[in-house]
């Protein structure tokens, strides 16, 4: 009773349920979804497809660079692993997925 003047009464507000109110609320979301698709998802899927095609086309004699920066020539191909010759009588096995790029023929001789 004594503190009633300090506490103001709370009244419920009417909710806005008009269709235009919903459209106004969700238009940023409707703009962001296509934007994310064209700027993020689509280019990433394209890079993955190009990488998969490059790995499928690997053959003996191709000169490659791994993601670790090791450059060498492919001397053996398996299902998951490649045998890469780094120098004379020095070969290592790497996963196919570790190949970053395929170099043009003769590049290793110039390094």
Biotite code that builds the C-alpha atoms (Angstrom):
import biotite.structure as struc

atoms = struc.array([
    struc.Atom([0.000, 0.000, 0.000], chain_id="A", res_id=1, res_name="UNK", atom_name="CA", element="C"),
    struc.Atom([2.749, 2.309, 0.886], chain_id="A", res_id=2, res_name="UNK", atom_name="CA", element="C"),
    struc.Atom([4.856, 1.440, -2.206], chain_id="A", res_id=3, res_name="UNK", atom_name="CA", element="C"),
    struc.Atom([1.994, 1.424, -4.719], chain_id="A", res_id=4, res_name="UNK", atom_name="CA", element="C"),
    struc.Atom([3.022, 4.775, -6.109], chain_id="A", res_id=5, res_name="UNK", atom_name="CA", element="C"),
    struc.Atom([6.503, 3.395, -7.012], chain_id="A", res_id=6, res_name="UNK", atom_name="CA", element="C"),
    struc.Atom([5.250, 0.405, -9.006], chain_id="A", res_id=7, res_name="UNK", atom_name="CA", element="C"),
    struc.Atom([3.446, 1.211, -12.237], chain_id="A", res_id=8, res_name="UNK", atom_name="CA", element="C"),
    struc.Atom([0.759, -1.185, -13.439], chain_id="A", res_id=9, res_name="UNK", atom_name="CA", element="C"),
    struc.Atom([1.639, -3.415, -16.420], chain_id="A", res_id=10, res_name="UNK", atom_name="CA", element="C"),
    struc.Atom([-0.875, -3.605, -19.245], chain_id="A", res_id=11, res_name="UNK", atom_name="CA", element="C"),
    struc.Atom([-0.903, -6.227, -21.998], chain_id="A", res_id=12, res_name="UNK", atom_name="CA", element="C"),
    struc.Atom([-0.238, -4.961, -25.508], chain_id="A", res_id=13, res_name="UNK", atom_name="CA", element="C"),
    struc.Atom([-2.127, -6.115, -28.542], chain_id="A", res_id=14, res_name="UNK", atom_name="CA", element="C"),
    struc.Atom([-0.139, -8.416, -30.808], chain_id="A", res_id=15, res_name="UNK", atom_name="CA", element="C"),
    struc.Atom([0.360, -7.423, -34.438], chain_id="A", res_id=16, res_name="UNK", atom_name="CA", element="C"),
    struc.Atom([-0.818, -10.375, -36.526], chain_id="A", res_id=17, res_name="UNK", atom_name="CA", element="C"),
    struc.Atom([-1.295, -8.745, -39.884], chain_id="A", res_id=18, res_name="UNK", atom_name="CA", element="C"),
    struc.Atom([0.101, -10.620, -42.921], chain_id="A", res_id=19, res_name="UNK", atom_name="CA", element="C"),
    struc.Atom([2.256, -7.648, -43.835], chain_id="A", res_id=20, res_name="UNK", atom_name="CA", element="C"),
    struc.Atom([3.774, -7.782, -40.352], chain_id="A", res_id=21, res_name="UNK", atom_name="CA", element="C"),
    struc.Atom([4.917, -11.375, -40.951], chain_id="A", res_id=22, res_name="UNK", atom_name="CA", element="C"),
    struc.Atom([6.287, -10.496, -44.362], chain_id="A", res_id=23, res_name="UNK", atom_name="CA", element="C"),
    struc.Atom([8.188, -7.563, -42.940], chain_id="A", res_id=24, res_name="UNK", atom_name="CA", element="C"),
    struc.Atom([9.590, -9.791, -40.191], chain_id="A", res_id=25, res_name="UNK", atom_name="CA", element="C"),
    struc.Atom([10.845, -12.548, -42.518], chain_id="A", res_id=26, res_name="UNK", atom_name="CA", element="C"),
    struc.Atom([12.087, -10.618, -45.566], chain_id="A", res_id=27, res_name="UNK", atom_name="CA", element="C"),
    struc.Atom([15.703, -10.513, -44.300], chain_id="A", res_id=28, res_name="UNK", atom_name="CA", element="C"),
    struc.Atom([15.632, -14.288, -43.940], chain_id="A", res_id=29, res_name="UNK", atom_name="CA", element="C"),
    struc.Atom([14.174, -14.708, -47.434], chain_id="A", res_id=30, res_name="UNK", atom_name="CA", element="C"),
    struc.Atom([16.991, -12.554, -48.811], chain_id="A", res_id=31, res_name="UNK", atom_name="CA", element="C"),
    struc.Atom([19.776, -14.230, -46.818], chain_id="A", res_id=32, res_name="UNK", atom_name="CA", element="C"),
    struc.Atom([19.034, -17.838, -47.855], chain_id="A", res_id=33, res_name="UNK", atom_name="CA", element="C"),
    struc.Atom([19.578, -17.300, -51.622], chain_id="A", res_id=34, res_name="UNK", atom_name="CA", element="C"),
    struc.Atom([22.519, -15.011, -50.836], chain_id="A", res_id=35, res_name="UNK", atom_name="CA", element="C"),
    struc.Atom([24.218, -17.720, -48.757], chain_id="A", res_id=36, res_name="UNK", atom_name="CA", element="C"),
    struc.Atom([23.525, -20.276, -51.468], chain_id="A", res_id=37, res_name="UNK", atom_name="CA", element="C"),
    struc.Atom([25.101, -18.241, -54.272], chain_id="A", res_id=38, res_name="UNK", atom_name="CA", element="C"),
    struc.Atom([28.002, -16.817, -52.257], chain_id="A", res_id=39, res_name="UNK", atom_name="CA", element="C"),
    struc.Atom([28.971, -19.765, -50.031], chain_id="A", res_id=40, res_name="UNK", atom_name="CA", element="C"),
    struc.Atom([27.352, -23.114, -50.789], chain_id="A", res_id=41, res_name="UNK", atom_name="CA", element="C"),
    struc.Atom([27.438, -23.157, -54.603], chain_id="A", res_id=42, res_name="UNK", atom_name="CA", element="C"),
    struc.Atom([31.129, -22.159, -54.981], chain_id="A", res_id=43, res_name="UNK", atom_name="CA", element="C"),
    struc.Atom([32.161, -24.734, -52.340], chain_id="A", res_id=44, res_name="UNK", atom_name="CA", element="C"),
    struc.Atom([30.270, -27.507, -54.147], chain_id="A", res_id=45, res_name="UNK", atom_name="CA", element="C"),
    struc.Atom([31.961, -26.480, -57.409], chain_id="A", res_id=46, res_name="UNK", atom_name="CA", element="C"),
    struc.Atom([35.440, -26.671, -55.796], chain_id="A", res_id=47, res_name="UNK", atom_name="CA", element="C"),
    struc.Atom([34.660, -30.095, -54.343], chain_id="A", res_id=48, res_name="UNK", atom_name="CA", element="C"),
    struc.Atom([33.514, -31.364, -57.737], chain_id="A", res_id=49, res_name="UNK", atom_name="CA", element="C"),
    struc.Atom([36.691, -30.070, -59.449], chain_id="A", res_id=50, res_name="UNK", atom_name="CA", element="C"),
    struc.Atom([38.880, -31.652, -56.748], chain_id="A", res_id=51, res_name="UNK", atom_name="CA", element="C"),
    struc.Atom([37.090, -34.998, -57.077], chain_id="A", res_id=52, res_name="UNK", atom_name="CA", element="C"),
    struc.Atom([37.523, -34.916, -60.876], chain_id="A", res_id=53, res_name="UNK", atom_name="CA", element="C"),
    struc.Atom([41.239, -34.114, -60.515], chain_id="A", res_id=54, res_name="UNK", atom_name="CA", element="C"),
    struc.Atom([41.739, -37.045, -58.121], chain_id="A", res_id=55, res_name="UNK", atom_name="CA", element="C"),
    struc.Atom([39.874, -39.405, -60.461], chain_id="A", res_id=56, res_name="UNK", atom_name="CA", element="C"),
    struc.Atom([42.137, -38.435, -63.395], chain_id="A", res_id=57, res_name="UNK", atom_name="CA", element="C"),
    struc.Atom([45.449, -39.085, -61.592], chain_id="A", res_id=58, res_name="UNK", atom_name="CA", element="C"),
    struc.Atom([47.757, -41.441, -63.488], chain_id="A", res_id=59, res_name="UNK", atom_name="CA", element="C"),
    struc.Atom([51.292, -42.791, -63.261], chain_id="A", res_id=60, res_name="UNK", atom_name="CA", element="C"),
    struc.Atom([53.844, -40.213, -64.292], chain_id="A", res_id=61, res_name="UNK", atom_name="CA", element="C"),
    struc.Atom([51.782, -37.208, -63.182], chain_id="A", res_id=62, res_name="UNK", atom_name="CA", element="C"),
    struc.Atom([53.706, -34.622, -61.201], chain_id="A", res_id=63, res_name="UNK", atom_name="CA", element="C"),
    struc.Atom([51.822, -33.527, -58.087], chain_id="A", res_id=64, res_name="UNK", atom_name="CA", element="C"),
    struc.Atom([52.119, -31.299, -55.036], chain_id="A", res_id=65, res_name="UNK", atom_name="CA", element="C"),
    struc.Atom([50.556, -32.475, -51.771], chain_id="A", res_id=66, res_name="UNK", atom_name="CA", element="C"),
    struc.Atom([48.817, -30.296, -49.222], chain_id="A", res_id=67, res_name="UNK", atom_name="CA", element="C"),
    struc.Atom([51.998, -30.515, -47.144], chain_id="A", res_id=68, res_name="UNK", atom_name="CA", element="C"),
    struc.Atom([54.017, -28.965, -49.973], chain_id="A", res_id=69, res_name="UNK", atom_name="CA", element="C"),
    struc.Atom([55.808, -32.132, -51.096], chain_id="A", res_id=70, res_name="UNK", atom_name="CA", element="C"),
    struc.Atom([56.358, -32.281, -54.856], chain_id="A", res_id=71, res_name="UNK", atom_name="CA", element="C"),
    struc.Atom([56.921, -35.556, -56.654], chain_id="A", res_id=72, res_name="UNK", atom_name="CA", element="C"),
    struc.Atom([56.001, -37.922, -59.486], chain_id="A", res_id=73, res_name="UNK", atom_name="CA", element="C"),
    struc.Atom([53.351, -40.631, -59.104], chain_id="A", res_id=74, res_name="UNK", atom_name="CA", element="C"),
    struc.Atom([54.821, -44.132, -59.544], chain_id="A", res_id=75, res_name="UNK", atom_name="CA", element="C"),
    struc.Atom([51.968, -46.202, -58.123], chain_id="A", res_id=76, res_name="UNK", atom_name="CA", element="C"),
    struc.Atom([48.229, -45.798, -57.645], chain_id="A", res_id=77, res_name="UNK", atom_name="CA", element="C"),
    struc.Atom([45.950, -47.681, -55.263], chain_id="A", res_id=78, res_name="UNK", atom_name="CA", element="C"),
    struc.Atom([42.379, -47.252, -54.121], chain_id="A", res_id=79, res_name="UNK", atom_name="CA", element="C"),
    struc.Atom([43.197, -44.782, -51.349], chain_id="A", res_id=80, res_name="UNK", atom_name="CA", element="C"),
    struc.Atom([46.972, -44.277, -51.488], chain_id="A", res_id=81, res_name="UNK", atom_name="CA", element="C"),
    struc.Atom([49.481, -43.059, -54.071], chain_id="A", res_id=82, res_name="UNK", atom_name="CA", element="C"),
    struc.Atom([53.171, -43.850, -54.196], chain_id="A", res_id=83, res_name="UNK", atom_name="CA", element="C"),
    struc.Atom([55.001, -40.619, -54.961], chain_id="A", res_id=84, res_name="UNK", atom_name="CA", element="C"),
    struc.Atom([58.670, -40.599, -55.940], chain_id="A", res_id=85, res_name="UNK", atom_name="CA", element="C"),
    struc.Atom([60.401, -37.572, -54.449], chain_id="A", res_id=86, res_name="UNK", atom_name="CA", element="C"),
    struc.Atom([63.929, -38.330, -55.683], chain_id="A", res_id=87, res_name="UNK", atom_name="CA", element="C"),
    struc.Atom([65.827, -41.296, -57.099], chain_id="A", res_id=88, res_name="UNK", atom_name="CA", element="C"),
    struc.Atom([65.146, -44.343, -54.887], chain_id="A", res_id=89, res_name="UNK", atom_name="CA", element="C"),
    struc.Atom([63.012, -42.277, -52.475], chain_id="A", res_id=90, res_name="UNK", atom_name="CA", element="C"),
    struc.Atom([59.281, -42.938, -52.524], chain_id="A", res_id=91, res_name="UNK", atom_name="CA", element="C"),
    struc.Atom([56.527, -42.154, -50.047], chain_id="A", res_id=92, res_name="UNK", atom_name="CA", element="C"),
    struc.Atom([52.922, -43.226, -49.786], chain_id="A", res_id=93, res_name="UNK", atom_name="CA", element="C"),
    struc.Atom([50.345, -40.462, -49.457], chain_id="A", res_id=94, res_name="UNK", atom_name="CA", element="C"),
    struc.Atom([46.576, -40.434, -49.441], chain_id="A", res_id=95, res_name="UNK", atom_name="CA", element="C"),
    struc.Atom([44.903, -39.422, -52.677], chain_id="A", res_id=96, res_name="UNK", atom_name="CA", element="C"),
    struc.Atom([43.018, -36.721, -50.830], chain_id="A", res_id=97, res_name="UNK", atom_name="CA", element="C"),
    struc.Atom([46.352, -35.111, -49.858], chain_id="A", res_id=98, res_name="UNK", atom_name="CA", element="C"),
    struc.Atom([47.069, -34.125, -53.477], chain_id="A", res_id=99, res_name="UNK", atom_name="CA", element="C"),
    struc.Atom([46.572, -30.373, -53.810], chain_id="A", res_id=100, res_name="UNK", atom_name="CA", element="C"),
    struc.Atom([47.507, -29.781, -57.463], chain_id="A", res_id=101, res_name="UNK", atom_name="CA", element="C"),
    struc.Atom([48.734, -31.565, -60.548], chain_id="A", res_id=102, res_name="UNK", atom_name="CA", element="C"),
    struc.Atom([51.745, -29.843, -62.090], chain_id="A", res_id=103, res_name="UNK", atom_name="CA", element="C"),
    struc.Atom([52.447, -29.567, -65.813], chain_id="A", res_id=104, res_name="UNK", atom_name="CA", element="C"),
    struc.Atom([54.834, -32.225, -67.162], chain_id="A", res_id=105, res_name="UNK", atom_name="CA", element="C"),
    struc.Atom([58.513, -31.364, -66.687], chain_id="A", res_id=106, res_name="UNK", atom_name="CA", element="C"),
    struc.Atom([57.962, -28.978, -63.779], chain_id="A", res_id=107, res_name="UNK", atom_name="CA", element="C"),
    struc.Atom([59.950, -31.083, -61.322], chain_id="A", res_id=108, res_name="UNK", atom_name="CA", element="C"),
    struc.Atom([63.073, -30.866, -63.504], chain_id="A", res_id=109, res_name="UNK", atom_name="CA", element="C"),
    struc.Atom([63.058, -27.092, -63.222], chain_id="A", res_id=110, res_name="UNK", atom_name="CA", element="C"),
    struc.Atom([62.756, -27.065, -59.423], chain_id="A", res_id=111, res_name="UNK", atom_name="CA", element="C"),
])
